[in-house]
Amino acid sequence: MEQTDRTTTDPVRTYLDATAERLRADGCVVTTEDWAGVPVLVGYRADFKVQWMATKLHLFTIAAPAPVVTASAIEQFTTSALDNVVARKGQLRGLQSGVAVFPTLVSTQVEPEAVAWAQHGQRVRFAAMARPVVVDAGTGTAACFRGNSALGRLYSGHFRRKLAAYFPGN
């Protein structure tokens, strides 16, 4: 009988389960989806604020386990996650609607280049933003951009609050 090495999967699973609870506690709808055979955690909420120039922001958190997080892996996952949320809620984005996503890879093996890539800044398309997150489940450290962005600046404070709530441990 083949034995599974659970040293990397248990911390990752525990972190993803705790993230799901933090998302639910913040009022997100939380589901698990199959992305090419990988169970992916998806949290969703929508907020409307007059101070955002009366826009509605659709915010997704999409988190997946990874054996190793590389800069290339988080970059590809960010592109896929952004494509996914634009397809879901972004058809009418623009003047009064926008989409944002926190594409997140969780592992016990995170390369420093992946951390640097995630912390580099917000990725922006027309009325669509992504703030990638890289989590080392072994230490509980979450690396991402937590600053202000010139494009999408109205939402920067909101993003920082949500990142702090969903991914404590900086």
DRENDO-1510 file (C-alpha; in Angstrom, 1 decimal, always signed):
<recs>
REC; n; res; u; v; w
REC; 1; MET; +0.0; +0.0; +0.0 .
REC; 2; GLU; +1.5; +3.4; -1.0 .
REC; 3; GLN; +1.8; +5.9; +1.7 .
REC; 4; THR; +1.1; +9.6; +1.0 .
REC; 5; ASP; +3.5; +12.2; +2.3 .
REC; 6; ARG; +1.1; +14.5; +4.2 .
REC; 7; THR; +3.8; +16.9; +5.5 .
REC; 8; THR; +3.0; +19.4; +2.7 .
REC; 9; THR; -0.7; +18.8; +2.2 .
REC; 10; ASP; -1.9; +19.1; +5.8 .
REC; 11; PRO; -0.6; +22.6; +6.4 .
REC; 12; VAL; -2.0; +23.7; +3.0 .
REC; 13; ARG; -5.4; +22.1; +3.6 .
REC; 14; THR; -5.5; +23.7; +7.1 .
REC; 15; TYR; -4.6; +27.1; +5.7 .
REC; 16; LEU; -7.3; +26.9; +2.9 .
REC; 17; ASP; -9.9; +25.7; +5.4 .
REC; 18; ALA; -9.1; +28.7; +7.7 .
REC; 19; THR; -9.2; +31.0; +4.7 .
REC; 20; ALA; -12.7; +29.7; +3.8 .
REC; 21; GLU; -13.9; +30.5; +7.3 .
REC; 22; ARG; -12.4; +34.0; +7.2 .
REC; 23; LEU; -14.2; +34.6; +3.9 .
REC; 24; ARG; -17.5; +33.4; +5.3 .
REC; 25; ALA; -17.1; +35.5; +8.4 .
REC; 26; ASP; -16.7; +38.6; +6.1 .
REC; 27; GLY; -20.0; +37.7; +4.3 .
REC; 28; CYS; -18.5; +36.1; +1.2 .
REC; 29; VAL; -20.2; +33.3; -0.6 .
REC; 30; VAL; -17.7; +30.4; -0.5 .
REC; 31; THR; -17.5; +27.5; -2.9 .
REC; 32; THR; -15.0; +24.9; -4.0 .
REC; 33; GLU; -14.6; +24.4; -7.8 .
REC; 34; ASP; -12.6; +22.0; -9.9 .
REC; 35; TRP; -10.0; +23.7; -12.0 .
REC; 36; ALA; -8.4; +20.9; -14.1 .
REC; 37; GLY; -8.6; +18.4; -11.3 .
REC; 38; VAL; -7.5; +20.8; -8.6 .
REC; 39; PRO; -10.0; +21.8; -5.9 .
REC; 40; VAL; -10.0; +25.6; -5.8 .
REC; 41; LEU; -11.5; +27.8; -3.1 .
REC; 42; VAL; -13.6; +30.6; -4.4 .
REC; 43; GLY; -14.9; +33.4; -2.3 .
REC; 44; TYR; -17.2; +36.2; -3.7 .
REC; 45; ARG; -18.8; +39.4; -2.4 .
REC; 46; ALA; -20.1; +42.5; -4.0 .
REC; 47; ASP; -19.9; +46.0; -2.5 .
REC; 48; PHE; -21.4; +49.3; -3.6 .
REC; 49; LYS; -20.1; +52.6; -2.3 .
REC; 50; VAL; -20.9; +56.1; -3.2 .
REC; 51; GLN; -17.3; +57.2; -2.4 .
REC; 52; TRP; -16.2; +54.8; -5.1 .
REC; 53; MET; -18.0; +57.1; -7.6 .
REC; 54; ALA; -21.1; +55.1; -7.1 .
REC; 55; THR; -19.6; +51.9; -8.4 .
REC; 56; LYS; -20.2; +48.2; -7.5 .
REC; 57; LEU; -17.1; +46.2; -7.0 .
REC; 58; HIS; -17.3; +42.4; -7.5 .
REC; 59; LEU; -14.4; +41.0; -5.3 .
REC; 60; PHE; -13.3; +37.4; -5.7 .
REC; 61; THR; -10.7; +35.4; -3.7 .
REC; 62; ILE; -9.5; +32.4; -5.6 .
REC; 63; ALA; -7.1; +30.2; -3.7 .
REC; 64; ALA; -5.5; +26.9; -4.8 .
REC; 65; PRO; -3.0; +24.5; -3.4 .
REC; 66; ALA; +0.4; +24.2; -5.2 .
REC; 67; PRO; +3.3; +21.8; -4.7 .
REC; 68; VAL; +5.7; +24.6; -5.2 .
REC; 69; VAL; +5.0; +28.3; -5.8 .
REC; 70; THR; +7.2; +29.9; -8.4 .
REC; 71; ALA; +7.0; +33.3; -10.0 .
REC; 72; SER; +5.8; +31.7; -13.2 .
REC; 73; ALA; +3.1; +29.7; -11.4 .
REC; 74; ILE; +1.7; +32.7; -9.6 .
REC; 75; GLU; +1.8; +34.8; -12.8 .
REC; 76; GLN; -0.1; +32.1; -14.8 .
REC; 77; PHE; -2.6; +31.6; -12.0 .
REC; 78; THR; -3.2; +35.4; -11.7 .
REC; 79; THR; -3.9; +35.5; -15.5 .
REC; 80; SER; -6.3; +32.6; -15.2 .
REC; 81; ALA; -8.1; +34.0; -12.2 .
REC; 82; LEU; -8.5; +37.4; -13.8 .
REC; 83; ASP; -9.8; +35.9; -17.0 .
REC; 84; ASN; -12.2; +33.8; -14.9 .
REC; 85; VAL; -13.7; +36.7; -12.9 .
REC; 86; VAL; -14.0; +38.9; -16.0 .
REC; 87; ALA; -16.0; +36.1; -17.7 .
REC; 88; ARG; -18.2; +35.8; -14.6 .
REC; 89; LYS; -19.0; +39.4; -13.7 .
REC; 90; GLY; -17.0; +41.6; -16.0 .
REC; 91; GLN; -19.1; +41.9; -19.1 .
REC; 92; LEU; -20.7; +45.2; -18.0 .
REC; 93; ARG; -17.6; +46.6; -16.2 .
REC; 94; GLY; -16.6; +50.1; -16.7 .
REC; 95; LEU; -18.3; +53.2; -15.5 .
REC; 96; GLN; -20.3; +51.8; -12.6 .
REC; 97; SER; -19.0; +48.3; -12.1 .
REC; 98; GLY; -15.6; +46.7; -11.7 .
REC; 99; VAL; -14.1; +43.3; -10.8 .
REC; 100; ALA; -11.2; +42.4; -8.6 .
REC; 101; VAL; -9.5; +39.2; -7.6 .
REC; 102; PHE; -7.0; +38.0; -5.0 .
REC; 103; PRO; -5.5; +35.0; -6.9 .
REC; 104; THR; -3.8; +33.0; -4.2 .
REC; 105; LEU; -1.4; +30.0; -4.3 .
REC; 106; VAL; -0.8; +28.2; -1.1 .
REC; 107; SER; +2.2; +25.8; -0.5 .
REC; 108; THR; +4.9; +24.9; +2.0 .
REC; 109; GLN; +7.5; +25.5; -0.7 .
REC; 110; VAL; +7.5; +29.1; -1.9 .
REC; 111; GLU; +10.3; +30.5; -4.0 .
REC; 112; PRO; +11.6; +34.0; -3.1 .
REC; 113; GLU; +11.0; +35.1; -6.7 .
REC; 114; ALA; +7.3; +34.3; -6.3 .
REC; 115; VAL; +7.1; +36.4; -3.2 .
REC; 116; ALA; +8.8; +39.3; -5.0 .
REC; 117; TRP; +6.4; +39.0; -8.0 .
REC; 118; ALA; +3.3; +39.0; -5.8 .
REC; 119; GLN; +4.6; +42.0; -3.8 .
REC; 120; HIS; +5.5; +44.0; -6.9 .
REC; 121; GLY; +2.1; +45.6; -7.4 .
REC; 122; GLN; -1.5; +45.4; -8.6 .
REC; 123; ARG; -2.2; +44.0; -12.1 .
REC; 124; VAL; -4.7; +46.0; -14.0 .
REC; 125; ARG; -7.0; +45.6; -17.0 .
REC; 126; PHE; -9.9; +47.8; -17.9 .
REC; 127; ALA; -12.1; +48.0; -14.8 .
REC; 128; ALA; -10.5; +44.7; -13.6 .
REC; 129; MET; -7.7; +44.4; -10.9 .
REC; 130; ALA; -5.7; +41.5; -9.4 .
REC; 131; ARG; -3.6; +41.5; -6.3 .
REC; 132; PRO; -1.8; +38.2; -6.3 .
REC; 133; VAL; -1.1; +36.5; -3.0 .
REC; 134; VAL; +1.5; +33.9; -2.2 .
REC; 135; VAL; +1.1; +31.9; +1.0 .
REC; 136; ASP; +3.7; +29.8; +2.8 .
REC; 137; ALA; +1.4; +27.5; +4.7 .
REC; 138; GLY; +4.3; +26.2; +6.8 .
REC; 139; THR; +5.0; +29.7; +8.4 .
REC; 140; GLY; +1.5; +31.3; +7.7 .
REC; 141; THR; +3.2; +34.1; +5.8 .
REC; 142; ALA; +1.1; +35.8; +3.1 .
REC; 143; ALA; +3.0; +37.9; +0.6 .
REC; 144; CYS; +1.1; +40.4; -1.6 .
REC; 145; PHE; +1.0; +44.1; -2.6 .
REC; 146; ARG; -0.6; +46.0; +0.3 .
REC; 147; GLY; +0.0; +49.5; -1.0 .
REC; 148; ASN; -1.8; +52.1; -3.1 .
REC; 149; SER; -2.1; +51.7; -6.8 .
REC; 150; ALA; -2.4; +54.7; -9.2 .
REC; 151; LEU; -5.0; +52.8; -11.2 .
REC; 152; GLY; -7.9; +51.7; -9.1 .
REC; 153; ARG; -6.7; +54.0; -6.2 .
REC; 154; LEU; -10.3; +54.4; -5.0 .
REC; 155; TYR; -10.3; +50.7; -4.0 .
REC; 156; SER; -6.9; +50.6; -2.4 .
REC; 157; GLY; -8.1; +51.0; +1.2 .
REC; 158; HIS; -10.8; +48.4; +0.7 .
REC; 159; PHE; -8.3; +45.9; -0.8 .
REC; 160; ARG; -5.9; +46.4; +2.1 .
REC; 161; ARG; -8.7; +45.8; +4.7 .
REC; 162; LYS; -9.8; +42.6; +2.8 .
REC; 163; LEU; -6.3; +41.3; +2.4 .
REC; 164; ALA; -5.6; +41.8; +6.2 .
REC; 165; ALA; -8.9; +40.0; +7.0 .
REC; 166; TYR; -8.4; +37.1; +4.6 .
REC; 167; PHE; -4.7; +36.7; +4.8 .
REC; 168; PRO; -3.3; +37.7; +8.2 .
REC; 169; GLY; +0.4; +37.1; +8.6 .
REC; 170; ASN; +2.6; +39.4; +6.7 .
</recs>
